[in-house]
C-alpha cells in the first residue's frame, strides 16, 4: 500500500489594498473520490466556501466576486484580484474524502490600507474640580511619524461626548484639518505632535466623557477619553430641600399642639366637690406634659 504524508502548513501574508493575492494548495490527481475546498473564516462570522474542485484534473473555474479558484498542475489555486480590507481573514484549504476531512493549508491574510503614520492619540485628564459656570479646556495630542506614512490625506479631529443616559455619543465640535499647535520632536525630525484644544463654560448638563477622534485615510482613531464631572449642584440642592423640609416640619409641630381636658364625672362627687379638670398639652409627637387645674 502506497501512502503519502502531507505536512500541514499555516502561514501569514500581509498585503496592501488593491494588491493581487495568490494562495496555493497541494493537489494530487491520483486521490480517489476526493474533493478540495477553499474556505474563508472571518471573525464573528460563519465559514464561507469560496471555491471547490475535484482531485482529478478538471478545467472548471469558479468566480465569487473578485475571488477566483481553479486548478493548476499539482495545485488548487485561490486568486484575489485587487484585495480589499474586507478580505482580511483566515483561508483554509481542506481535503474531503468520504467522511474524513483534512486541513492541508491555512493562511492568515491581512490586508492593510494606506498608513497615516499616526502613532498615538492621547488626552489629558482634568486635575481640578469643575463647577457650573467654570471655563474648561480639553486637550487632545496627535503624534505622527512621517517616515511610516504612506497616505497623503490630511486628518480631521472631532470631539464626541458620551453620557450614560444616551445610547450614542454626540458630536459637539470639529477642528477640520488644522491643529491648534504643532511641534516637531528634537530627537527625530520625522516625528510631530499636534495639540487640539476645545474650550467652553460648562453647565450641569455637560457632564460626561469626552473623546477626540482623528479621521484619516479611511480610519478613525479615538483618544483615551476625558471624564468631566460637574460638582456642587446636587449638594446645594439637597441642602436646600433638607432645610425647607425641616422648616415645614417645625411649623407643623408648632401649630399642631392639641389640648385634651379630662373631667371626673362620678355622681357622688358632683354634689359636694367641684369637678377636677386634668389638662394635658401635647407639644411634640415624642413628649408631652400634663398639669391639673381647678375649674
C-alpha positions as CSV (number, residue, x, y, z in Angstrom):
1,X,0.0,0.0,0.0
2,X,1.4,3.4,-1.1
3,X,0.7,6.3,1.2
4,X,1.9,9.9,1.1
5,X,2.3,12.2,4.2
6,X,1.5,15.8,3.6
7,X,2.6,18.4,6.1
8,X,0.1,20.9,7.3
9,X,1.2,24.5,6.6
10,X,0.0,27.7,8.3
11,X,1.5,31.0,7.3
12,X,0.8,34.7,7.4
13,X,0.6,37.1,4.4
14,X,0.5,40.9,4.6
15,X,-0.6,42.8,1.5
16,X,-1.7,46.3,0.6
17,X,-5.1,47.3,-0.6
18,X,-5.6,46.7,-4.4
19,X,-2.7,44.2,-4.4
20,X,-3.3,40.8,-6.1
21,X,-3.0,37.7,-3.9
22,X,-2.5,34.1,-4.9
23,X,-2.8,31.2,-2.4
24,X,-1.7,27.6,-3.4
25,X,-2.8,24.3,-2.1
26,X,-1.4,20.9,-3.0
27,X,-3.5,18.6,-5.2
28,X,-2.8,15.0,-6.2
29,X,-4.8,13.8,-9.2
30,X,-4.3,10.2,-8.0
31,X,-6.5,10.8,-5.0
32,X,-9.7,8.9,-5.5
33,X,-13.2,10.2,-4.6
34,X,-11.6,13.3,-3.1
35,X,-12.8,16.9,-3.2
36,X,-10.9,20.1,-2.3
37,X,-12.3,23.3,-0.8
38,X,-11.1,26.8,-0.1
39,X,-13.0,28.3,2.8
40,X,-12.7,31.8,4.3
41,X,-13.1,32.4,8.1
42,X,-13.8,35.9,9.2
43,X,-14.1,36.8,12.9
44,X,-17.7,36.5,14.3
45,X,-19.0,35.0,11.0
46,X,-19.7,31.5,9.7
47,X,-17.1,29.9,7.5
48,X,-17.7,30.7,3.8
49,X,-16.8,28.4,0.9
50,X,-15.1,30.5,-1.8
51,X,-14.1,27.6,-4.2
52,X,-14.2,23.9,-4.7
53,X,-12.8,21.3,-7.1
54,X,-12.1,17.5,-7.5
55,X,-8.7,15.9,-7.1
56,X,-8.5,14.8,-10.7
57,X,-7.8,17.2,-13.5
58,X,-10.7,19.5,-14.3
59,X,-10.9,22.7,-16.3
60,X,-13.6,24.2,-14.0
61,X,-13.1,27.8,-12.9
62,X,-15.2,29.3,-10.1
63,X,-15.7,33.0,-9.5
64,X,-17.2,34.7,-6.5
65,X,-17.0,38.4,-6.8
66,X,-13.2,39.2,-7.2
67,X,-12.1,35.8,-6.0
68,X,-11.2,33.0,-8.5
69,X,-10.4,29.4,-7.8
70,X,-9.1,26.9,-10.4
71,X,-6.7,24.0,-10.9
72,X,-3.1,24.3,-11.9
73,X,-0.6,21.4,-12.3
74,X,-0.4,19.8,-8.9
75,X,-2.2,22.6,-7.1
76,X,-5.6,24.1,-6.3
77,X,-5.2,27.9,-6.6
78,X,-7.2,30.8,-5.0
79,X,-6.6,34.2,-6.6
80,X,-7.9,37.5,-5.2
81,X,-7.9,40.3,-7.7
82,X,-7.4,43.7,-6.0
83,X,-7.6,42.8,-2.3
84,X,-9.9,44.9,-0.1
85,X,-9.8,45.5,3.6
86,X,-12.8,43.1,3.9
87,X,-10.7,40.3,2.5
88,X,-8.7,40.2,5.8
89,X,-9.4,36.6,7.0
90,X,-8.1,33.1,7.6
91,X,-8.2,31.0,4.4
92,X,-8.2,27.2,4.7
93,X,-7.6,24.6,2.0
94,X,-9.5,21.4,3.0
95,X,-9.3,17.9,1.6
96,X,-12.5,15.8,2.0
97,X,-12.6,12.1,1.2
98,X,-15.7,10.1,2.2
99,X,-16.2,11.1,5.8
100,X,-12.7,12.3,6.5
101,X,-11.7,15.9,6.4
102,X,-8.1,17.1,6.4
103,X,-6.8,20.7,6.7
104,X,-3.9,20.9,4.1
105,X,-3.1,24.6,4.5
106,X,-4.1,27.7,6.4
107,X,-3.2,31.3,5.6
108,X,-3.9,34.4,7.6
109,X,-4.3,37.2,5.1
110,X,-4.1,40.7,6.4
111,X,-4.9,43.5,4.0
112,X,-3.6,46.9,5.1
113,X,-4.8,50.2,3.9
114,X,-2.7,53.3,3.5
115,X,-0.8,54.1,6.7
116,X,-1.5,57.7,8.0
117,X,1.6,57.5,10.2
118,X,-0.3,58.3,13.4
119,X,1.4,56.6,16.3
120,X,-0.7,57.9,19.2
121,X,-3.9,59.8,20.2
122,X,-3.9,60.9,23.9
123,X,-6.0,63.1,26.1
124,X,-5.2,64.8,29.4
125,X,-7.3,64.3,32.5
126,X,-8.8,67.2,34.5
127,X,-6.9,67.7,37.8
128,X,-9.1,70.3,39.4
129,X,-12.8,70.1,40.4
130,X,-15.2,71.7,38.0
131,X,-18.3,73.7,39.0
132,X,-21.2,75.1,36.9
133,X,-20.0,78.2,35.0
134,X,-16.3,77.3,35.1
135,X,-14.3,77.6,31.9
136,X,-12.9,74.2,30.9
137,X,-10.3,73.3,28.2
138,X,-9.9,69.8,26.9
139,X,-6.8,68.8,25.0
140,X,-6.0,66.1,22.5
141,X,-2.5,65.3,21.3
142,X,-1.9,63.6,17.9
143,X,1.5,62.1,17.5
144,X,2.7,61.1,14.0
145,X,5.7,59.8,12.1
146,X,6.2,60.9,8.5
147,X,8.6,58.0,7.8
148,X,5.8,55.5,8.2
149,X,3.3,57.5,6.3
150,X,2.0,56.1,3.0
151,X,-1.2,58.1,2.9
152,X,-1.1,61.8,1.9
153,X,-4.6,62.6,3.1
154,X,-4.9,65.2,5.9
155,X,-6.6,64.3,9.1
156,X,-9.6,65.9,10.8
157,X,-10.2,66.0,14.6
158,X,-13.7,65.7,16.2
159,X,-14.9,65.9,19.7
160,X,-17.6,63.5,21.0
161,X,-19.4,63.3,24.3
162,X,-20.7,60.1,25.8
163,X,-23.3,60.1,28.6
164,X,-24.8,57.0,30.4
165,X,-28.4,58.0,29.6
166,X,-27.7,58.4,25.9
167,X,-27.4,55.4,23.6
168,X,-24.9,57.0,21.2
169,X,-22.1,59.6,21.6
170,X,-22.9,63.1,20.4
171,X,-20.7,65.1,18.1
172,X,-20.1,68.5,19.7
173,X,-17.1,70.1,17.8
174,X,-14.9,69.7,14.7
175,X,-11.4,71.1,14.2
176,X,-11.2,70.4,10.5
177,X,-7.6,69.6,9.4
178,X,-5.8,72.4,11.2
179,X,-4.2,71.8,14.6
180,X,-4.1,74.5,17.3
181,X,-0.4,73.9,17.9
182,X,2.2,71.6,16.2
183,X,5.8,70.9,17.0
184,X,8.5,68.5,15.8
185,X,10.5,66.3,18.1
186,X,14.0,67.5,18.7
187,X,15.2,63.8,18.7
188,X,13.7,63.0,15.3
189,X,12.6,65.4,12.6
190,X,10.1,62.9,11.2
191,X,8.1,62.9,14.5
192,X,5.5,65.6,15.1
193,X,2.9,66.3,17.8
194,X,-0.1,68.4,17.2
195,X,-2.3,69.6,20.2
196,X,-6.0,70.3,19.6
197,X,-7.9,72.2,22.3
198,X,-11.6,72.5,22.9
199,X,-12.9,75.1,25.4
200,X,-16.3,76.1,26.9
201,X,-18.0,77.4,30.0
202,X,-19.7,74.3,31.4
203,X,-23.1,73.7,32.9
204,X,-24.5,70.7,34.8
205,X,-25.8,69.2,31.5
206,X,-22.2,69.0,30.2
207,X,-21.3,66.0,32.5
208,X,-19.9,63.1,30.5
209,X,-16.8,61.5,29.0
210,X,-15.3,63.5,26.1
211,X,-13.4,61.7,23.3
212,X,-11.4,63.2,20.5
213,X,-11.5,61.2,17.2
214,X,-8.9,61.5,14.4
215,X,-10.3,60.7,10.9
216,X,-7.8,60.0,8.2
217,X,-7.1,57.6,5.3
218,X,-10.4,55.6,5.9
219,X,-9.7,55.1,9.6
220,X,-10.9,56.7,12.8
221,X,-8.6,56.7,15.8
222,X,-10.1,57.5,19.2
223,X,-8.3,59.0,22.3
224,X,-8.5,57.6,25.7
225,X,-11.2,59.9,26.8
226,X,-11.5,62.7,29.4
227,X,-14.2,62.4,32.2
228,X,-15.9,65.6,33.1
229,X,-17.8,65.7,36.4
230,X,-19.7,68.9,37.4
231,X,-19.6,69.3,41.2
232,X,-21.7,71.4,43.6
233,X,-25.2,71.4,42.1
234,X,-26.6,68.3,43.7
235,X,-25.2,69.1,47.2
236,X,-26.6,72.6,47.3
237,X,-30.0,71.4,46.0
238,X,-30.1,68.6,48.6
239,X,-29.2,71.0,51.4
240,X,-31.9,73.5,50.4
241,X,-34.5,70.8,50.2
242,X,-33.5,69.5,53.6
243,X,-33.7,72.9,55.2
244,X,-37.1,73.6,53.7
245,X,-38.4,70.2,54.8
246,X,-37.1,70.8,58.3
247,X,-38.8,74.2,58.5
248,X,-42.1,72.7,57.3
249,X,-42.0,70.0,60.0
250,X,-41.1,72.6,62.6
251,X,-44.1,74.7,61.6
252,X,-46.4,71.7,61.6
253,X,-45.3,70.8,65.2
254,X,-45.8,74.4,66.3
255,X,-49.4,74.6,65.1
256,X,-50.4,71.0,65.8
257,X,-50.5,71.2,69.6
258,X,-53.9,69.8,70.7
259,X,-55.2,70.2,74.3
260,X,-57.2,67.4,76.0
261,X,-59.3,68.1,79.2
262,X,-60.2,65.2,81.4
263,X,-63.2,65.6,83.8
264,X,-64.1,63.5,86.9
265,X,-67.8,62.7,86.5
266,X,-68.6,60.4,89.4
267,X,-72.1,61.4,90.7
268,X,-71.1,61.4,94.5
269,X,-68.5,64.0,93.8
270,X,-70.6,66.2,91.6
271,X,-72.8,67.2,94.5
272,X,-70.2,68.0,97.1
273,X,-67.0,68.7,95.2
274,X,-66.1,70.9,92.2
275,X,-65.2,68.8,89.3
276,X,-61.5,68.4,88.9
277,X,-60.2,69.0,85.5
278,X,-56.9,67.5,84.2
279,X,-55.2,69.3,81.3
280,X,-52.7,67.6,79.0
281,X,-51.0,69.6,76.4
282,X,-49.2,67.7,73.6
283,X,-46.4,69.9,72.3
284,X,-44.4,67.2,70.5
285,X,-45.0,63.9,68.9
286,X,-42.5,62.3,71.2
287,X,-43.1,64.1,74.6
288,X,-46.0,65.7,76.4
289,X,-46.7,67.4,79.8
290,X,-49.7,67.2,81.9
291,X,-51.0,69.5,84.6
292,X,-54.0,69.8,86.8
293,X,-56.1,72.9,87.1
294,X,-59.3,73.5,89.0
295,X,-62.2,74.9,87.1
